[in-house]
Amino acid sequence: MDDPTRARADDALIRYGGKFSDFVAASAKGSFIYDVRGRRVLDFTSGQMSAILGHAHPAIVETVRRSIAMLDHLFSGMLSEPVIALAEALKNITPPGLDRVLLLSTGAESNEAALKMARLATGGYEVVGFAQSWHGMTGGAASATYAAGRRGYGPLGVGGLAIMAPNLFRPSFGAPSSYDWRAELDYGFDLVDRQSTGALAAFIAEPILSSGGILDLPQGYLSELKQHCEKRQMKLIVDEAQTGLGRTGEMFAFSRDAIVPDFLTLSKTLGAGLPLAAVLTSAEIEERCHDRGFLFYTTHVSDPLPASVGLAVLDVIVRQKLEKRAAEAGLRLRTALENLRDEFDCIGDVRGRGLLLGVEIVKDKKSRKPDTALGARITDKAMELGLSMNIVNLPGMGGVFRIAPPLTVTDEEIDLGVTILRDAVRGAQAYGAS
């Protein structure tokens, strides 16, 4: 960003988290973003982890052009064919038990709706989440978000409880070689039982905690979690904002554990970068909530334009079997990142599934001590060399790169990204040593 542009930004914008990138985008196509001078940057985070089909996908462009000229926005109580069709399409790709659909705009909004329905259905108000979670910035979603943003705003929603998420690289229960995540989960719920007033309503969980540092719940974890919820007559809400619709190599990440959540929330990937979110639940829960007066009128609930986009997204993913492509491309990317881990002592861990992977930066593999300063230098160097990546920093962790290229990414683009990352690590280390 040149000085005049920076001055304009500083003069006009509210800063809403961290610093703005010096790269000012002018256009985007496929896996690349371009500035006004034509300089291109490879987008290894799919925008905000959302552009699952890349930027300016022809099917999305055509759908928006057609829909904006025909039917864009309606009274919130009025339905349209795209809304009904998208609800049916989502039912068709989810297991029985996720039978009713509510279409909204953002991930926070979909989590708000699921939390309200869980409270209404159970009569409870307490919500349990992971201590490294991120579910949104609005009231109820923010109350269940523990990764960041809790200080300085006064009391959050009443009834929020948290347990530690499993971290196989830095386990809380024992050494990595003997880590017992089941014992940790049981202990977490023992603490929940001690703190609860007897009004437990829901547990909300991401299958892979993204802002929490790409913490992939071990296989079987969601199944055990569902049992804990059923024992306490709580509802399980699975937030697949980033993992849904093929990114992990399966259509939904929860499928690996052969469970069906009481609520499934979708957002980011469903709109492929446009604002669209959904809540899915059972017919039984929907009926109970409706009978008890469930209210969630918003300005853009059931809007036809984003629903049309969602239909196009599902069509492309299902028709092109992009979940299989995510598995194949993810294996290629993971193998390359693991080679970097073997090459550099500062890369402590590579984790995740499919095309949602994390790379943790440490001082050295033996100590596993975080090195957030090096992570920041790698981020800046990568952008300088033409690679956009996102790094998250949490207490007790090294900086963790969240790597989530579009499902349409080519093998050549994956190889290019890894090459730039290698050069960025070398450059950042050399700068730190000077």
Secondary structure, 3 states (H helix, E strand, C coil): CCHHHHHHHHHHCCCCCCCCCCCCEEEEEECEEEECCCCEEEECCHHHHCCCCCECCHHHHHHHHHHHHHCCCCCCCCCCHHHHHHHHHHHHCCCCCCCEEEEECCHHHHHHHHHHHHHHHHCCCEEEEECCCCCCCCHHHHHCCCCCCCCCCCCCCCCEEEECCCCCCCCCCCCHHHCCHHHHHHHHHHHHHHHCCCCEEEEEECCEECCCCCEECCCCHHHHHHHHHHHCCCEEEEECCCCCCCCCCCCCHHHHHCCCCCEEEECHHHCCCCCCEEEEECHHHHHHHHHCCCCCCCCCCCCHHHHHHHHHHHHHHHHCCHHHHHHHHHHHHHHHHHHHHHHCCCEEEEEEECCEEEEEEECCCCCCCECHHHHHHHHHHHHHHCEECEEECCCCCCCEEEECCCCCCCHHHHHHHHHHHHHHHHHHHHHHHC
